[in-house]
Amino acid sequence: MTATIQEQVVQAFEIVKDEQIAAPIEIVFEAILEQMGPMNSTPEKPMPMKLEAWPGGRWYRDLGDNTGHFWGLVQAIKPPSLLEICGPLFMSTPAVSNIQYRLNEENGLTRVRFVHRAMGWIGEADRGVDDGWTDLMVRIRTASETKRAHR
């Protein structure tokens, strides 16, 4: 039997986004749950997820027949102002992430502060996540403002 031993460096990153969305806080929170859950997608294709919106609830991709990908657990939820998830997310390495959505409504606008912090053995492919979070935030904004216009 052969063994390969490599020294690895634990790495970390932080992504912070502050957005103003022209919709009430309840609508924006609802859009976050939808866009992270059944309406989730990549720029290339739909990628529906399950998000159990309660403390300890799972966030995962259900591929059917007891197959799928576990992304995280709801660490904290206080509708409509906070959603926090911890877990490996998309990384198939010994790594852990914490993502937070903090919402405040001010003068008819909802301020969304999004933070993604990760640490562990983070590969190069996992470092390009900012584009994905930007795409998700655009989808949240579009869904929120569309819902506001139809209510």
C-alpha positions as CSV (number, residue, x, y, z in Angstrom):
1,M,0.0,0.0,0.0
2,T,1.3,3.4,-0.9
3,A,0.4,6.7,0.8
4,T,0.7,10.2,-0.4
5,I,1.1,12.9,2.2
6,Q,0.9,16.5,1.2
7,E,1.1,19.6,3.4
8,Q,-2.1,21.7,2.8
9,V,-2.8,25.2,3.8
10,V,-6.1,26.2,5.4
11,Q,-7.4,29.1,3.4
12,A,-10.3,31.5,3.9
13,F,-12.3,34.0,2.0
14,E,-15.0,36.5,2.6
15,I,-17.5,38.0,0.2
16,V,-19.7,40.9,1.3
17,K,-22.5,42.5,-0.7
18,D,-24.7,45.4,0.3
19,E,-27.8,45.9,-1.9
20,Q,-30.8,48.2,-1.9
21,I,-33.9,46.6,-3.3
22,A,-37.1,48.6,-4.1
23,A,-39.5,46.3,-2.4
24,P,-40.9,45.7,1.2
25,I,-38.8,43.5,3.5
26,E,-41.3,40.7,3.6
27,I,-41.3,40.4,-0.2
28,V,-37.5,40.4,-0.4
29,F,-37.2,37.7,2.3
30,E,-39.7,35.6,0.4
31,A,-37.7,36.0,-2.8
32,I,-34.5,35.0,-1.0
33,L,-36.2,31.7,0.1
34,E,-37.6,31.1,-3.4
35,Q,-34.4,31.9,-5.3
36,M,-32.2,29.8,-2.9
37,G,-34.8,27.0,-3.0
38,P,-37.1,25.9,-5.9
39,M,-36.3,28.8,-8.2
40,N,-32.5,28.4,-7.8
41,S,-30.5,28.3,-11.1
42,T,-27.1,28.8,-12.6
43,P,-26.7,31.1,-15.6
44,E,-26.7,27.9,-17.7
45,K,-29.7,26.0,-16.3
46,P,-32.2,25.5,-13.5
47,M,-30.8,24.0,-10.3
48,P,-33.7,23.7,-7.9
49,M,-32.8,23.3,-4.3
50,K,-34.8,22.4,-1.1
51,L,-34.6,25.0,1.7
52,E,-36.3,24.0,5.0
53,A,-36.9,27.4,6.5
54,W,-36.6,26.6,10.2
55,P,-33.6,26.3,12.6
56,G,-31.8,23.1,11.8
57,G,-33.5,22.9,8.4
58,R,-31.5,21.5,5.5
59,W,-30.5,23.3,2.3
60,Y,-29.8,20.6,-0.3
61,R,-30.2,19.6,-3.9
62,D,-32.6,16.7,-4.3
63,L,-31.8,14.6,-7.4
64,G,-34.4,11.9,-6.6
65,D,-34.0,8.3,-5.6
66,N,-32.2,9.3,-2.4
67,T,-29.4,11.1,-4.3
68,G,-28.3,14.7,-4.2
69,H,-26.0,17.2,-2.6
70,F,-26.1,18.5,1.0
71,W,-25.2,22.2,1.1
72,G,-25.9,23.3,4.6
73,L,-28.2,23.8,7.7
74,V,-30.2,26.8,8.7
75,Q,-28.2,28.1,11.7
76,A,-30.5,31.0,12.4
77,I,-33.7,32.4,10.8
78,K,-35.8,35.4,11.9
79,P,-38.2,36.2,9.1
80,P,-38.1,38.7,7.6
81,S,-34.8,40.0,8.8
82,L,-32.3,37.2,9.0
83,L,-31.3,34.0,7.3
84,E,-28.0,32.3,8.2
85,I,-26.8,28.9,6.8
86,C,-23.7,27.0,7.7
87,G,-22.2,24.0,5.9
88,P,-19.9,22.9,3.0
89,L,-22.2,24.5,0.4
90,F,-20.8,23.6,-3.1
91,M,-17.3,22.5,-1.9
92,S,-16.4,18.9,-2.0
93,T,-13.3,19.4,0.2
94,P,-12.9,19.7,4.0
95,A,-14.2,23.2,4.2
96,V,-17.1,25.0,5.9
97,S,-19.0,28.1,5.0
98,N,-21.3,30.5,6.8
99,I,-23.7,32.7,4.7
100,Q,-25.8,35.4,6.2
101,Y,-28.6,37.6,4.8
102,R,-29.5,40.5,7.0
103,L,-32.4,42.7,5.9
104,N,-33.5,46.1,7.1
105,E,-36.3,48.2,5.6
106,E,-35.7,52.0,5.2
107,N,-37.9,54.5,3.4
108,G,-39.6,51.8,1.3
109,L,-36.4,50.2,0.3
110,T,-34.9,46.9,1.7
111,R,-31.2,46.9,2.4
112,V,-29.8,43.4,2.1
113,R,-26.4,42.7,3.6
114,F,-25.0,39.4,2.3
115,V,-21.9,37.8,3.7
116,H,-20.2,34.5,2.7
117,R,-17.3,33.4,4.8
118,A,-15.5,30.1,4.1
119,M,-12.4,28.3,5.4
120,G,-10.7,25.0,4.8
121,W,-9.0,23.4,1.8
122,I,-10.5,25.7,-0.8
123,G,-9.6,24.8,-4.4
124,E,-9.2,27.3,-7.2
125,A,-12.5,26.3,-8.7
126,D,-14.3,27.3,-5.4
127,R,-12.8,30.8,-5.4
128,G,-14.9,32.1,-8.3
129,V,-18.1,32.1,-6.3
130,D,-18.6,35.9,-6.3
131,D,-20.1,35.6,-9.8
132,G,-22.6,33.1,-8.6
133,W,-23.6,35.2,-5.6
134,T,-23.9,38.3,-7.9
135,D,-26.2,36.3,-10.2
136,L,-28.3,35.2,-7.2
137,M,-28.6,38.7,-5.9
138,V,-29.8,39.9,-9.4
139,R,-32.5,37.2,-9.4
140,I,-33.6,38.2,-5.8
141,R,-33.8,41.8,-6.9
142,T,-35.8,41.0,-10.1
143,A,-38.2,38.6,-8.3
144,S,-38.7,41.1,-5.4
145,E,-39.4,44.1,-7.7
146,T,-41.7,42.0,-9.9
147,K,-43.7,40.8,-6.9
148,R,-44.0,44.3,-5.6
149,A,-45.4,45.5,-8.9
150,H,-48.0,42.8,-8.9
151,R,-49.3,43.3,-5.4
